[in-house]
Amino acid sequence: MNFVKRAALSLWARKSRTLITLATFLAISVMVLAGVLIDHGTARAEQSVKRSVGAEVDLNQDLSKIGGAGGGLQAPSIAAATVDKIGALPQVQSYTYTTFDRAFLSGGATLVAGGPPSPGGANDNSTMDLAVRDSSVLPNFRSGQLTLVSGAPIGPADHDKHEVLIEERLAAKNHLRVGDKLTLIGNDEKTTAVFTVSGIFRDSRATSDSDPDYEISPANMLYTTLGGLTALGSESDGPLSVGSATFILRDADGQNGFKAGAKQVAGSALDPFTLDVNTKAIQQMTGPLGSIRGTATLAMWLMGLAGAAVLALLANLAVKQRRKEYGVLLAMGEKKRKLIGQQVLEIAAVAILAVGLSSLIAPSLTRSAGQWLLGRDATAAKQKIAAWKPPPPGSTGLGQGIDPNDQPVPNADPVDKISVVLDPTDLIAVGGVGLGIGLLATAIPATALLRLSPRTILTKGK
């Protein structure tokens, strides 16, 4: 009788041991497959987040290089024409840049009360005018912190027009609608220009809040065209220069090529700046994914090691229980390698069946367990985000134990769902792990088979 048929008969005759081995292998396979599915599911979710958030690259001033002649502080700037060259790179889908100056409301218009003092004092009716190339690309509009409720955004085609976006509270106080005129006075308190209200936006922050960059009430922020700011006297002595820019890439995977191209195009003008991917939002959104991936991986390894130990014990007991059977076979001339092959075949047959069964059980189990784990961690992360409070106006927050750098990114909620998809490659990976554990578990009993002597077994039972 060949050893393949003997292996089949042995598995059928020893049903209890076969079922115990099958249950052990099934537990290992389910846990390993669940770990693989969770790992792949979290990887897909992370990649999705990186493709949506990671496609945004910000050109920011390098604070370590802020300085000027005589030891004074001077913020670096870059020519708008240089930024336009960077924006023309093939990796860029759209871009914008900003510059700002103080502006005064005129013609009877007044600021919304109840916020921080205006840039020039408590009652001088001045606010901050932020001139943009394309308002729809600004991070605050893209994140949803600012929402356009009526009208149209400022676009590249509006460069030379005198248009302004105002917050809905400022619009309501001054009875302004889209299409109305608003007169502004420049920082020199002399130059006047009339602007058309092209759009009204909503800022989710309270009137009493202080904008972290410009220290004014969010209700009083103005967004104008670049040509409009120039008409107010800003940048009139030379070519337009800007302090920051935002680039939206066609593909997040093109970040390295974009950075290399930007350095080549801009040259030394880019030295006082950094090109930063929005990593904070990515970390905030993918934090729970890393947590459940670590939990699943740890459980997978523990189950694998424990299962290997149990299988090694079962295989060792099987050899001891079948010593006389092996002794008779050896006395009849059966080769030891065939006895080892029989034992390996028995383990492999059970392992293949267990992997097949695990493919039916693991996906639904993983969806339930993975969703519960992810939901728990995502809820905890959301509660932490909701509990964060900004420092009081005029305070850094350090005295109250508040780190402003810990401020959550708006509209970057932690991922709370993953998709579990069973691929053939996953089954191949689990099958390989299962067979590997099975072969490892039979390695020690196999060495015992090589030492068997049929004469000693049949005469002494050893």
ZIBEL-V734426 format. One record per run of one state. SS is the DSSP state (hx for helix, st for strand, lp for the rest). FROM is the first residue (numbers start at 0). LEN is the number of residues. If there is no record, write none. Layout:
ss: {SS;SS}
from: {FROM;FROM}
len: {LEN;LEN}
This chain:
ss: {lp;hx;lp;hx;lp;st;lp;hx;lp;hx;lp;st;hx;lp;st;lp;st;lp;st;lp;st;lp;hx;lp;hx;lp;st;lp;hx;lp;st;hx;lp;st;lp;st;lp;hx;lp;st;hx;lp;st;lp;st;lp;hx;lp;st;lp;hx;lp;hx;lp;hx;lp;hx;lp;hx;lp;hx;lp;hx;lp}
from: {0;2;13;14;53;55;61;62;65;68;71;77;79;87;91;105;117;118;120;121;125;132;134;137;138;143;145;151;155;158;162;167;173;180;185;191;203;217;220;221;225;231;240;242;243;249;251;270;272;277;278;321;322;331;335;387;397;400;403;406;423;450;453;460}
len: {2;11;1;39;2;6;1;3;3;3;6;2;8;4;14;12;1;2;1;4;7;2;3;1;5;2;6;4;3;4;5;6;7;5;6;12;14;3;1;4;6;9;2;1;6;2;19;2;5;1;43;1;9;4;52;10;3;3;3;17;27;3;7;2}
